[in-house]
Amino acid sequence: MVPRLYIVIPCYNEQEVLPITAPMFLEKVKALAAAGKVAEDSRVLFVNDGSKDDTWNIIKALSKQDEHYIGICQSRNRGHQAAVLAGLMEAKDVCDITISIDCDGQDDINAMDEMVDAYLDGCEVVYGVRSSRETDTFFKRFTAQSFYKFLAMMGAEVVYNHADYRLISSRVLNEFANFKEVNLFLRGMVPLVGFKSTSVSYSRAERIAGESHYPLKKMIALAVDGITSLSVKPLRLIMGFGIFVAIVSFIGVIWALITALLGHSVSGWASMTCIICFVSGVQLICLGIIGEYIGKIYMESKQRPRYIISERTWEE
């Protein structure tokens, strides 16, 4: 049976690039259908993440031009990860496979052919992995690669150089729907579901138009979410460091007592001040890490909806 494909595309303030990339996605769907790899009624699903520009109007106009275009609109901006999740959950009951991809045209859409082939060969999840970052600046390349390495070091299970370009079958999505986390980090959550998977390599191009919506600040926030949502290793590290400091401090107390008993003690404020500042700094860092986890628990306990869909193009 030929699978029905939904291409899920999160959009936030993409009025400049959307008119350029939308025809590319449509052409790819039609090419895959013509090759007999996907069904004719496959769709391109745009997810408007509370854009402040004309993005949603463009999506509505596209849906009127061609039935392959459909779109949903979130009630407000909830972030890239929530937008991707909204599209996947919307599509899981009406398709056989989904492919999530960003709107900016940087990810090679031709890699979809290999993804679908891998699915037809029995893989339920296919990760799009960037083979190179030659188009990135040195700073962008360094921070991105450090990001993945740091996540792995902290115990988060991630696919190196994989963002959110992936194929997921509806079978996997139905199981993934049981993951109720509010703090989303999809590239670390999807591997936890399991099932047979593989990866497809592709070269990352430059953004076709518009500006990137993922500056360093958001990358750091995403890294923190990924680590604290998927691993407790930071808590274990600060516990180990606390034990180390306690041992060193105990040795220091013994040394101070012996020195005092031998009559060799010398009063000094510099060493004492350094020790107090060091220990105080360590305590504040540890409290900050613990506070981050407590904050995550607080947000999870509220059980707020991860996304709210306010409009659908097919309801008009």
C-alpha positions, 0 to 999 in steps of 0.5 A: 500500500502506498503511504500517505505523506504529510510534510509538517512545516512550522512557520514563525514570521516567514512571509519573506521565505514562504512564497519561495519554499512552498512551491518547492514542497508542493513540487516534491510531494507531487514528484514522490506521488508520480514516482509511486512512493507516496499517495496522491492525497498527500499534503503539505501542512503548515503550522503557523506559530503565532506569527506577527506578520502576514504568514497566516494569510499567505498559508490561507491563500496557498490552501485556496490555490491547491488542495495539497496545501493545508494549514493550522494556526496556533492561538499564540506563539509557543515556540518551534518545538510546540509548533512541530508537535502540533503538526505531528499530532494533527497529522498522525491520525490521517496519514501513514508517515510525516516528515517535519522540516523547517520553512527556510529552505536550508534543509535539502528537500531531496533527502525526502526521497531517501527517507521515504525509501528507508520507510518502505524498507522497514524503518519507522523513523528516519533522521536527517543528519547534516553532513557538513556546515560549510555555509555556517559561520565559524561561530555558528558551526562551533556552537552548534557542534558543541551543543550536540557534544555537550548534550551527549556528555550530559546524558541526553540521547540525541543524534549528532548533527540532527535537528528536526528534519525527520520522517516518523511513521504514524505508528511511532507517533501514536506511541509518542502521543503518550509522552506528556512532557510540557518541556519539549525537546523533540530531537531527544524525545523521539529516540526514546520511543524506539522502533527501527530507525536509520539516518540520511545525510544531506548538505545544509544550504544557506537560508533562502530569504528572511532572518534566522529565528534561532539566535544564540540565546534560543540555542542556549535555552534549547540546550538547557531544556534538552538537558533538564528534560532528559537527564539528571546527570547535572544533579549527580555532578553537583552532588559529586562536586559537593562531596569533593569540596566537603572532603577537601574542606575536612582535610583543611579543618584537620590541617588547621587543627594540627597547625594550631596545636603545633603553634604555627598558625598565622592569622590571615584574611586573604585565604579565608576570603578566597575560601568563602567566595569559592564555596559561596559561588559553588553553592549558588551554582548548585542552587541554580541547577537544582532550581532549574529542575524544580522549575521544570517540575513546577511547569509539568505539574500544571499540565497545561496544554502544549499547544492550542489550535485556533484555526484550520484552513479546511474549516473555512 
